[in-house]
Amino acid sequence: MLKSGEILLPVIAAAFLLFSALEVRSQSKVLIDEPQFMIDAQTAIDSLYNRNEEAARDILSPWIESEPEHPLWILWNGMELWWSVLQDLNDDQHDETFFRKMQMADYEANRLLRRQSDHPDALIIRAVANGYAARHNANRGNWVTSMNIGRRAYQSYLRLMEVRPSLPDNDFAEGMKRYYAAYIPENFPMVRAVSWFLPDGDRNAGLASLTKASEKGVFARPEAAYFLGFILLNYENDFESSASVFKSLIDRYPDNGYYRRLYLSSLAQMRRFSDLRIAAEETLEHWNKYHPNDIGVMHEEVYHWIGRGYYHERSFEDALQAFVKSFEAGLTLPNKRDREYHTASAYFAGRSSEFLNNGSDAAWFYKTTLEQRAGDNVKRQAKDRLARIQ
């Protein structure tokens, strides 16, 4: 007869093996340590940013099937929705769903971190999810919320740099940190007194890190390129370089209308109106050919720039036609009174009508401009023009 201890030992051993197996099963694979995943992820990111969600899903489907519980796929759902949000920031119908998806991704990544401390994938997911959420809260003017969420993103990036110091995406966070830590104290006097709490900043080093991330990053590569172009355009006044960055984004992602619109805007800020009109017409041709069912926002913005090109060439008849097309496109879009391009196209249609000696049409466009909520500067000019012709 077996003694009680002899019975108990096999039971304990079996239980230990069972719990060990359960622990191994509960461990989530570190996807970024898989060389093939890194290749597939970069390809999928490129497809997603080129607005081909189906192709991106096909690339990732073997990984989704092998690791169905991985929280990365929740983040991916939010990243897909991001482009519906960003395509038209005047349309807020997707906001609630977008923020909820990013919160869910952050929550599931945090749960993974509680099970597996410093899991690199989870740190990336928290950084990316909170980064997107912070950026969109800033779009909506929720500055305090944006800063609080952005801090969580940055803390995750900091830890990721310690856990995976050679990860190419780290250059994105490092570049943003170093550039803004230098830029903010230089340009906001009220911050200088407390600038001691900021990390060491270096604008040139920050730009160099962003450039590196835009070339070699995985998840952050297109975002690094976007912020590099944005900084060069708005803070460094290096318009040629910014236009080059946005043009490279168009070449890489020809079906991403957001980057096309940024490129047109950068040409306008450089007052390269002839180049602007040509680029806008090329964009319109591409969009009408490949995306005929997705023309609302694109037509509103691109026709406005075509009009501005003609306007500065003093081809006022052609300019008027383009501004009217832009204005009519805006009539089909949500929140039309809050749309900057709708306001601007109405105003420039009025100016073009004046140059064509059609005062009654000009007055109508100016009155329409004044009914808008967006574009205070343009509205002031419309008020002055209306007073002159009445």
C-alpha positions as CSV (number, residue, x, y, z in Angstrom):
1,M,0.0,0.0,0.0
2,L,1.2,3.5,-0.9
3,K,1.8,5.8,2.0
4,S,0.0,9.2,2.0
5,G,3.2,11.0,1.2
6,E,3.8,8.7,-1.8
7,I,0.3,9.5,-3.0
8,L,0.8,13.2,-2.4
9,L,4.1,13.6,-4.3
10,P,2.8,12.5,-7.7
11,V,-0.2,14.7,-7.3
12,I,2.0,17.8,-6.4
13,A,4.2,17.0,-9.4
14,A,1.3,16.7,-11.7
15,A,-0.2,19.9,-10.4
16,F,3.2,21.7,-10.8
17,L,3.4,20.5,-14.4
18,L,-0.1,21.6,-15.1
19,F,0.4,25.1,-13.7
20,S,3.7,25.4,-15.5
21,A,1.9,24.5,-18.8
22,L,-0.8,27.0,-18.0
23,E,1.8,29.7,-17.3
24,V,3.6,29.0,-20.5
25,R,0.3,29.1,-22.4
26,S,-0.6,32.4,-20.8
27,Q,2.7,34.0,-21.9
28,S,2.1,36.2,-24.9
29,K,4.6,36.0,-27.7
30,V,6.9,39.0,-28.3
31,L,6.0,39.8,-31.9
32,I,8.7,42.4,-32.4
33,D,11.3,39.7,-31.6
34,E,10.2,37.8,-34.7
35,P,12.2,39.0,-37.7
36,Q,9.4,38.0,-40.2
37,F,6.8,39.9,-38.2
38,M,8.9,43.0,-38.4
39,I,9.0,42.7,-42.1
40,D,5.3,41.9,-42.3
41,A,4.4,44.7,-39.9
42,Q,6.2,47.3,-41.9
43,T,4.5,46.1,-45.1
44,A,1.1,46.1,-43.5
45,I,1.7,49.6,-42.1
46,D,2.5,50.8,-45.6
47,S,-0.7,49.3,-46.9
48,L,-2.7,50.8,-44.1
49,Y,-1.2,54.3,-44.6
50,N,-1.9,53.9,-48.3
51,R,-5.6,53.4,-47.4
52,N,-5.7,49.7,-48.3
53,E,-7.0,48.2,-45.1
54,E,-7.9,44.8,-46.8
55,A,-4.3,44.3,-48.1
56,A,-2.9,45.1,-44.6
57,R,-5.2,42.6,-43.0
58,D,-4.2,39.9,-45.4
59,I,-0.6,40.5,-44.6
60,L,-1.2,40.2,-40.8
61,S,-3.8,37.4,-41.0
62,P,-1.3,34.6,-40.2
63,W,-0.1,36.4,-37.1
64,I,-3.7,37.2,-36.0
65,E,-4.6,33.5,-36.4
66,S,-1.5,32.3,-34.5
67,E,-1.8,35.0,-31.7
68,P,-5.6,35.8,-31.6
69,E,-5.5,37.2,-28.0
70,H,-2.6,39.6,-28.6
71,P,-3.8,43.2,-27.9
72,L,-2.0,44.5,-31.0
73,W,-5.1,43.7,-33.1
74,I,-7.3,46.0,-30.9
75,L,-4.8,48.7,-31.6
76,W,-4.9,47.9,-35.3
77,N,-8.7,48.3,-35.3
78,G,-8.2,51.8,-33.9
79,M,-5.5,52.6,-36.4
80,E,-7.8,51.7,-39.3
81,L,-10.5,54.0,-37.9
82,W,-7.9,56.8,-37.5
83,W,-7.9,57.4,-41.2
84,S,-11.7,57.9,-41.2
85,V,-11.2,60.4,-38.4
86,L,-8.3,62.2,-40.0
87,Q,-9.8,62.4,-43.5
88,D,-12.2,65.0,-42.3
89,L,-11.6,66.6,-38.9
90,N,-14.8,68.7,-39.2
91,D,-16.7,65.4,-39.0
92,D,-16.8,64.2,-35.4
93,Q,-19.1,61.1,-35.9
94,H,-16.2,58.7,-35.4
95,D,-14.6,60.3,-32.4
96,E,-16.3,58.3,-29.6
97,T,-15.6,55.0,-31.3
98,F,-12.0,56.0,-32.0
99,F,-11.3,57.0,-28.4
100,R,-12.9,53.9,-27.1
101,K,-10.8,51.6,-29.3
102,M,-7.6,53.3,-28.2
103,Q,-8.7,53.1,-24.5
104,M,-9.4,49.4,-25.0
105,A,-5.9,48.9,-26.6
106,D,-4.3,50.7,-23.8
107,Y,-6.3,48.6,-21.2
108,E,-5.4,45.3,-22.8
109,A,-1.7,46.3,-23.1
110,N,-1.7,47.2,-19.5
111,R,-3.2,43.8,-18.5
112,L,-0.4,42.2,-20.5
113,L,2.2,44.2,-18.7
114,R,0.7,43.1,-15.4
115,R,1.2,39.5,-16.5
116,Q,4.5,40.0,-18.2
117,S,6.4,43.0,-16.9
118,D,8.1,45.1,-19.6
119,H,6.5,43.1,-22.5
120,P,7.9,45.1,-25.5
121,D,4.8,44.7,-27.6
122,A,2.6,46.0,-24.8
123,L,4.8,49.0,-24.3
124,I,4.6,49.8,-28.0
125,I,0.8,49.4,-28.0
126,R,0.5,51.7,-25.0
127,A,2.8,54.3,-26.6
128,V,1.0,54.2,-30.0
129,A,-2.6,54.1,-28.6
130,N,-2.0,57.0,-26.2
131,G,-0.1,58.9,-28.8
132,Y,-3.0,58.7,-31.3
133,A,-5.5,59.6,-28.6
134,A,-3.4,62.6,-27.4
135,R,-3.0,63.9,-30.9
136,H,-6.8,63.7,-31.6
137,N,-7.6,65.3,-28.3
138,A,-5.4,68.2,-29.4
139,N,-7.3,68.3,-32.7
140,R,-10.4,68.8,-30.6
141,G,-8.9,71.4,-28.3
142,N,-8.9,69.2,-25.3
143,W,-5.4,70.3,-24.2
144,V,-5.3,69.1,-20.6
145,T,-6.6,65.7,-21.6
146,S,-4.1,65.6,-24.5
147,M,-1.2,66.4,-22.2
148,N,-2.2,63.8,-19.7
149,I,-2.7,61.1,-22.3
150,G,0.5,62.1,-24.1
151,R,2.4,61.7,-20.8
152,R,1.3,58.1,-20.7
153,A,2.5,57.6,-24.3
154,Y,5.9,59.2,-23.5
155,Q,6.4,57.1,-20.3
156,S,5.8,53.9,-22.3
157,Y,8.3,55.1,-24.9
158,L,10.9,55.8,-22.2
159,R,10.5,52.3,-20.8
160,L,10.6,50.8,-24.3
161,M,13.9,52.5,-24.9
162,E,15.3,50.7,-21.8
163,V,13.8,47.4,-22.7
164,R,14.6,47.4,-26.4
165,P,17.2,50.2,-26.9
166,S,18.0,49.2,-30.5
167,L,14.4,49.4,-31.7
168,P,14.2,51.8,-34.7
169,D,10.9,53.3,-33.5
170,N,12.7,54.7,-30.5
171,D,14.1,57.4,-32.7
172,F,10.6,58.8,-33.1
173,A,10.1,59.4,-29.4
174,E,13.7,60.6,-29.0
175,G,13.3,63.0,-31.9
176,M,10.1,64.5,-30.6
177,K,11.5,64.8,-27.1
178,R,14.7,66.5,-28.1
179,Y,13.2,68.9,-30.6
180,Y,10.3,70.1,-28.4
181,A,12.4,70.3,-25.3
182,A,14.5,72.9,-27.1
183,Y,11.7,74.6,-29.1
184,I,9.2,75.2,-26.3
185,P,11.5,77.2,-23.9
186,E,12.9,79.2,-26.9
187,N,9.4,80.2,-28.1
188,F,7.2,80.3,-25.0
189,P,8.7,82.8,-22.5
190,M,6.3,81.7,-19.7
191,V,7.9,78.2,-19.8
192,R,11.5,79.4,-19.4
193,A,11.2,79.9,-15.7
194,V,10.3,76.3,-15.2
195,S,12.2,74.8,-18.1
196,W,14.5,73.0,-15.7
197,F,12.0,70.1,-15.5
198,L,12.3,69.5,-19.3
199,P,14.8,67.0,-20.6
200,D,17.8,68.3,-22.5
201,G,16.8,69.6,-25.9
202,D,18.5,69.9,-29.2
203,R,16.5,71.0,-32.2
204,N,19.0,69.7,-34.8
205,A,19.5,66.4,-33.0
206,G,15.7,66.1,-32.7
207,L,15.3,66.6,-36.5
208,A,18.0,64.1,-37.1
209,S,16.3,61.4,-35.0
210,L,13.0,62.1,-36.7
211,T,14.6,61.7,-40.1
212,K,16.1,58.4,-39.0
213,A,12.8,57.1,-37.7
214,S,11.1,58.2,-40.9
215,E,13.5,56.0,-42.9
216,K,13.9,53.0,-40.6
217,G,11.0,52.8,-38.1
218,V,8.3,50.2,-38.2
219,F,5.1,51.4,-36.5
220,A,6.3,55.0,-36.3
221,R,7.9,55.4,-39.7
222,P,5.1,57.4,-41.5
223,E,4.2,59.3,-38.3
224,A,7.9,60.4,-38.0
225,A,7.9,61.6,-41.6
226,Y,4.6,63.5,-41.0
227,F,5.9,65.3,-37.9
228,L,9.2,66.0,-39.6
229,G,7.4,67.7,-42.4
230,F,5.1,69.5,-40.0
231,I,8.0,70.9,-37.9
232,L,10.0,72.0,-40.9
233,L,7.0,73.8,-42.3
234,N,5.5,75.4,-39.2
235,Y,8.5,75.9,-36.9
236,E,11.7,75.9,-38.9
237,N,10.3,77.8,-41.9
238,D,12.3,75.4,-44.1
239,F,9.5,75.2,-46.8
240,E,11.5,73.5,-49.4
241,S,12.5,70.6,-47.1
242,S,9.0,70.3,-45.7
243,A,7.5,70.1,-49.3
244,S,10.1,67.5,-50.1
245,V,9.0,65.4,-47.1
246,F,5.3,65.6,-48.0
247,K,6.1,64.8,-51.6
248,S,8.0,61.7,-50.5
249,L,4.9,60.7,-48.4
250,I,2.7,61.1,-51.5
251,D,5.2,58.9,-53.6
252,R,5.1,56.3,-50.8
253,Y,1.3,56.5,-50.2
254,P,-0.3,57.8,-53.4
255,D,-3.8,56.9,-52.2
256,N,-3.6,58.7,-48.9
257,G,-5.5,62.0,-49.5
258,Y,-4.3,63.5,-46.2
259,Y,-0.7,63.6,-47.3
260,R,-1.7,65.0,-50.7
261,R,-3.6,67.8,-49.0
262,L,-0.7,68.6,-46.7
263,Y,1.6,68.9,-49.8
264,L,-0.8,71.4,-51.4
265,S,-1.0,73.4,-48.2
266,S,2.8,73.6,-48.0
267,L,3.0,74.8,-51.6
268,A,0.4,77.5,-50.8
269,Q,2.3,78.7,-47.7
270,M,5.4,79.1,-49.9
271,R,3.1,81.0,-52.4
272,R,4.2,78.8,-55.2
273,F,0.8,79.2,-56.8
274,S,1.6,78.0,-60.2
275,D,3.1,74.7,-58.8
276,L,0.2,74.5,-56.5
277,R,-2.4,74.6,-59.3
278,I,-0.5,72.0,-61.3
279,A,-0.1,69.7,-58.2
280,A,-3.8,70.2,-57.3
281,E,-5.0,69.3,-60.8
282,E,-2.8,66.1,-60.8
283,T,-4.3,65.2,-57.4
284,L,-7.8,65.7,-58.7
285,E,-7.1,63.6,-61.7
286,H,-5.7,60.7,-59.6
287,W,-8.6,60.9,-57.1
288,N,-11.3,61.0,-59.7
289,K,-9.8,58.0,-61.4
290,Y,-9.1,55.8,-58.4
291,H,-11.5,57.0,-55.7
292,P,-14.6,58.3,-57.5
293,N,-16.8,57.5,-54.6
294,D,-14.7,59.4,-52.1
295,I,-14.6,62.9,-53.4
296,G,-16.3,65.2,-50.9
297,V,-13.5,66.5,-48.7
298,M,-11.0,66.1,-51.5
299,H,-13.0,68.2,-53.9
300,E,-13.6,70.9,-51.3
301,E,-10.0,71.3,-50.6
302,V,-8.4,70.6,-54.0
303,Y,-10.7,72.8,-56.0
304,H,-10.0,75.6,-53.5
305,W,-6.3,75.3,-54.3
306,I,-6.9,75.2,-58.0
307,G,-9.0,78.3,-57.6
308,R,-6.2,80.0,-55.7
309,G,-3.7,79.1,-58.4
310,Y,-5.9,80.7,-61.1
311,Y,-6.7,83.6,-58.8
312,H,-3.0,84.6,-58.4
313,E,-2.5,84.1,-62.1
314,R,-5.4,86.6,-62.5
315,S,-7.5,84.1,-64.5
316,F,-10.6,85.1,-62.6
317,E,-13.1,83.2,-64.7
318,D,-11.3,79.9,-64.1
319,A,-10.8,80.8,-60.5
320,L,-14.5,81.5,-59.9
321,Q,-15.5,78.1,-61.4
322,A,-13.0,76.3,-59.1
323,F,-14.1,78.2,-56.0
324,V,-17.8,77.5,-56.8
325,K,-17.0,73.8,-57.2
326,S,-15.2,73.8,-53.8
327,F,-18.1,75.7,-52.2
328,E,-20.6,73.2,-53.6
329,A,-18.6,70.2,-52.4
330,G,-18.7,71.8,-48.9
331,L,-22.5,71.9,-49.0
332,T,-22.6,68.1,-49.0
333,L,-20.3,67.7,-46.0
334,P,-21.2,67.8,-42.2
335,N,-20.8,70.9,-40.1
336,K,-20.4,73.1,-43.2
337,R,-20.5,76.3,-41.1
338,D,-17.3,75.2,-39.3
339,R,-15.3,74.4,-42.4
340,E,-12.4,76.7,-43.1
341,Y,-12.3,75.9,-46.8
342,H,-16.0,76.4,-47.2
343,T,-15.6,79.9,-45.8
344,A,-12.4,80.7,-47.8
345,S,-14.0,79.5,-51.1
346,A,-17.1,81.6,-50.6
347,Y,-14.9,84.6,-49.9
348,F,-12.6,84.1,-52.9
349,A,-15.6,83.4,-55.1
350,G,-16.8,86.8,-54.0
351,R,-13.4,88.4,-54.8
352,S,-13.3,86.7,-58.2
353,S,-16.8,87.9,-59.0
354,E,-15.8,91.5,-58.1
355,F,-12.9,91.3,-60.6
356,L,-15.4,90.1,-63.2
357,N,-17.6,93.1,-62.4
358,N,-20.4,91.0,-61.0
359,G,-21.2,92.9,-57.8
360,S,-24.5,91.1,-57.0
361,D,-22.8,87.7,-57.1
362,A,-19.9,89.0,-55.1
363,A,-22.3,90.4,-52.4
364,W,-24.1,87.0,-52.2
365,F,-20.8,85.2,-51.6
366,Y,-19.7,87.7,-49.0
367,K,-22.9,87.4,-47.1
368,T,-22.6,83.6,-47.2
369,T,-19.0,84.0,-45.9
370,L,-20.3,86.0,-42.9
371,E,-22.8,83.2,-42.1
372,Q,-19.9,80.9,-41.3
373,R,-18.4,80.2,-37.9
374,A,-14.9,79.3,-39.2
375,G,-12.4,81.7,-40.7
376,D,-12.5,84.9,-38.7
377,N,-9.8,86.6,-40.7
378,V,-11.6,85.9,-44.0
379,K,-14.9,86.9,-42.5
380,R,-13.4,90.3,-41.5
381,Q,-12.2,90.8,-45.1
382,A,-15.6,89.8,-46.5
383,K,-17.3,92.3,-44.2
384,D,-15.1,95.1,-45.5
385,R,-15.6,94.1,-49.1
386,L,-19.4,93.9,-48.7
387,A,-19.4,97.4,-47.2
388,R,-17.6,98.8,-50.2
389,I,-19.8,97.4,-52.8
390,Q,-23.2,98.0,-51.2
